[in-house]
Amino acid sequence: MKTPHSPTLAMNINDTLSKAFAQAGLDTRSGPLQGVTETIRKALASAGLGGGTVVSRADADVFDVLARDIDAKPSAPGAGQFVRRTLQHPAGARDYKLYLPALRAGTVQGPWPLVVMLHGCTQSADDFAAGTQMNRLADEHGFLVLYPEQSTTANASRCWNWFRPQDQVREGGEPALIAAMVRTVMAEQPVDAQRVFVAGLSAGAAMAVVLGETWPDLFAAVGAHSGLPYAAAHDIPSAMAAMKGRAVMGRAHFPGTGDDPRRSATHAVPTIVFHGDRDHTVQHSNGEHIAQQARQATPALDISHHSGTASGGRSYTRDVHADATGRVLVEQWTVHGAGHAWSGGDAAGSYTDNAGPDASAEMLRFFLAQKPRG
């Protein structure tokens, strides 16, 4: 006797497929993928697995947990200002938020360092600011914080398009757009051009690495949390494989780069890497590859190994790579037992793990320790 298939099974299959599409930043509601999802639906129906459509969850759980929009609270008296702006650019229009720190007695009023913070998929500027607490550090140390915000028009899941060839080059894509945003802030605020830094989480970390390679004259250092190395992918399938720690053989078409989909970084931009070794969204091996690319782009470095336990209870190892003068150019932090979340982050934001070492504070320390270029 033939056993009828459970509608729950069909829902689980649909859910798995939808999560895979959304994780890659794909919109199944229009374009070529609309036909793909319809084919899947028909195949499920013919197999007796139900005829419901494959629903895109591009605005749902792209990562391990649900993200949520967080509205910025009004600034308290004496606190800094968090202002929203929009940039019009040939690569598209993007909103951004700029945090102007509170001025305290004795605080130098510029030129200030600028830290660019690139959120992960499904996140917003307010969400990322709440989770990383970078604005609090800005008040304490005196620097500006810029939060570019991806649009759902450019990516249905609000992921930065780090995996597309046109967004891995200096001009024409999202690197140029973010660089233009930075230059706009520099034209309006007293920014120290020698101390402009970029950091990000996941897709934002991958784009931060891209910016370090494509705009090394603008960014003095890079912070990558749970991200991927430069040119790790060239399309959606290779992006999904890279996230799982699998290299994809094949060739992509990068203008003027020899069409190598696994290009190495060539610019020696100081880089600090954070990654949890239980990250099942972006495998930990990607963090190791980011650090490896950064080391390969610099002269011979001495390495020292450190370990410890954060106040929240998570243990970590820290590999420090310094030049002959003792200047630290690459740091790699492995947070043991941590998943896909900002280490030491605040629970007010999504994708945070407050049990680990404070990634925001450590990245800031690394950034401000860098000597002016030239």
Protein Blocks (a to p, Z undefined) as FASTA:
>chain_A
ZZdddfklmmmmmmmmmmmmmmnopafkgcjklmmmmmmmmmmmmnonojadcddfklmc
fblbdcdddddddddehiacddddddddfkbccddddddddddehiagbjadddddddde
hiafklmmmmnommmmmmmnopadddddddfklomnlpacfkbmklmcfbhplmlmmmmm
mmmmmmmpccdfklccdddehjlmmmmmmmmmmmmmlpgbdcdehiacehkbfbfklmmm
mmnopacedddddehklppakbccfbdcdddddddfkbckbgfklmmmmmmmmmmmpccd
dddddddddfkopacdddddddfkopafbdcdddehiacddehiafkbghiafkbccfkl
mmmmmmmmpcceZZ
